[in-house]
């Protein structure tokens, strides 16, 4: 009788340990929005080859955030509503796995075309983007600037080959 109770106890412990590891795996495998927001974004294009320091990454993020805020101030409430609706539609497509973009294809310009921007707005946005570019250039080392310039010069040939 003792042997039977002991083997039942050992079986119960083994079952509990196995079930616990499956439960932990199931919890960490599902990507929650909070976890996705906290994971660092992968650098794309030439940025991954630049070897940016953490300080440079932080400065560039702040510059981009500031530029985005300035651009949003240029839009009318109707244009902001259109942008928000387009953003929500893209998120819904991504979640449904129906994102129509090819890898490396940019989204931004197509979204702005639907906004019917005035010439004044287009000029302001160009100025904001140019300012952003200059500020980012100031953060980079001469070697990093050279790599970016090489990447830009090679961009047309990469597009013809179908690479992003």
C-alpha positions in Angstrom: 0.0 0.0 0.0 2.9 2.4 0.8 4.4 1.7 -2.5 1.2 2.5 -4.4 0.7 5.8 -2.5 4.4 6.8 -3.1 4.1 6.2 -6.8 0.8 8.1 -7.0 2.5 11.0 -5.2 5.5 10.9 -7.5 3.2 10.8 -10.5 1.2 13.8 -9.2 4.4 15.8 -8.7 5.7 15.0 -12.2 2.3 16.0 -13.7 2.3 19.3 -11.8 5.8 20.2 -12.9 5.0 19.3 -16.5 1.7 21.3 -16.5 3.4 24.3 -14.9 6.1 24.5 -17.6 3.4 24.3 -20.3 1.4 27.1 -18.6 4.5 29.4 -18.4 5.3 28.7 -22.0 1.8 29.6 -23.1 1.9 32.8 -21.2 5.2 34.0 -22.6 4.4 32.9 -26.2 1.4 35.1 -26.6 2.6 38.6 -27.6 0.6 41.1 -25.6 0.5 44.7 -26.7 2.3 45.7 -23.6 5.2 43.3 -24.2 5.3 44.4 -27.9 5.5 48.0 -26.9 8.3 47.4 -24.5 10.5 45.4 -26.9 13.0 47.5 -28.8 12.2 48.1 -32.4 14.6 46.5 -34.9 16.7 49.0 -36.7 16.1 49.1 -40.4 18.1 50.0 -43.5 21.4 51.6 -42.8 20.7 52.3 -39.2 21.5 48.7 -38.2 24.9 49.0 -39.8 25.9 52.3 -38.1 26.7 51.0 -34.7 24.8 53.7 -32.9 25.5 54.2 -29.2 22.6 54.2 -26.8 23.0 58.0 -26.4 22.7 58.5 -30.1 19.6 56.3 -30.3 18.0 58.3 -27.5 18.8 61.6 -29.2 17.5 60.4 -32.6 14.3 59.1 -31.0 13.8 62.5 -29.3 14.4 64.3 -32.6 11.9 62.1 -34.5 9.3 62.5 -31.7 9.7 66.3 -31.8 9.4 66.3 -35.6 6.3 64.2 -35.5 4.7 66.6 -33.0 5.6 69.6 -35.2 4.1 67.8 -38.3 0.9 67.0 -36.4 0.5 70.7 -35.6 0.5 71.4 -39.4 -2.5 69.3 -40.1 -6.2 70.4 -39.8 -8.5 68.5 -37.5 -10.0 66.8 -40.5 -6.6 65.7 -41.8 -5.7 64.4 -38.4 -8.9 62.4 -38.3 -8.1 60.9 -41.7 -4.6 60.0 -40.6 -5.9 58.3 -37.4 -8.5 56.4 -39.4 -5.8 55.2 -41.9 -3.6 54.2 -38.9 -6.4 52.2 -37.3 -7.1 50.5 -40.7 -3.4 49.5 -41.1 -3.3 48.1 -37.5 -6.5 46.1 -38.2 -5.0 44.7 -41.4 -1.7 43.8 -39.6 -3.6 42.0 -36.8 -5.7 40.1 -39.4 -2.5 39.2 -41.3 -3.6 41.1 -44.4 -1.0 43.8 -44.6 -0.7 44.5 -48.4 2.7 46.1 -48.2 5.8 44.4 -49.6 8.8 44.1 -47.2 10.7 47.4 -47.3 7.8 49.4 -48.9 7.2 52.7 -47.1 3.7 53.7 -46.0 4.0 57.4 -45.2 3.8 59.1 -48.6 0.7 57.3 -49.7 -1.1 58.3 -46.5 -0.3 62.0 -47.0 -1.5 61.9 -50.6 -5.1 61.3 -49.4 -4.9 64.4 -47.1 -5.1 67.1 -49.8 -2.4 69.1 -48.2 -2.1 72.8 -49.2 1.1 74.1 -50.7 1.8 75.9 -47.4 1.4 72.6 -45.5 3.7 70.8 -47.9 6.3 73.5 -47.5 6.1 73.3 -43.7 6.4 69.5 -43.7 9.4 69.7 -46.1 11.1 72.2 -43.7 10.4 70.0 -40.6 11.8 67.0 -42.4 14.9 68.9 -43.5 15.4 70.2 -40.0 15.1 66.7 -38.7 17.6 65.4 -41.2 20.1 68.1 -40.2 19.6 67.4 -36.4 20.2 63.7 -36.9 23.3 64.4 -39.0 24.7 66.5 -36.2 24.3 63.5 -33.8 26.2 61.1 -36.1 30.0 60.7 -36.3 31.7 61.5 -39.6 32.0 57.7 -40.3 28.3 57.2 -39.7 27.4 60.1 -41.9 29.5 58.6 -44.7 27.8 55.2 -44.3 24.4 56.9 -44.6 25.5 58.8 -47.7 26.7 55.6 -49.3 23.4 53.9 -48.5 21.5 56.8 -50.1 23.7 56.7 -53.2 23.1 52.9 -53.6 19.4 53.2 -53.0 18.4 53.4 -56.7 20.3 50.3 -57.6 18.8 48.4 -54.7 15.3 49.4 -55.8 15.9 48.2 -59.3 17.0 44.8 -57.9 13.9 44.6 -55.8 15.7 44.9 -52.4 14.6 47.4 -49.8 
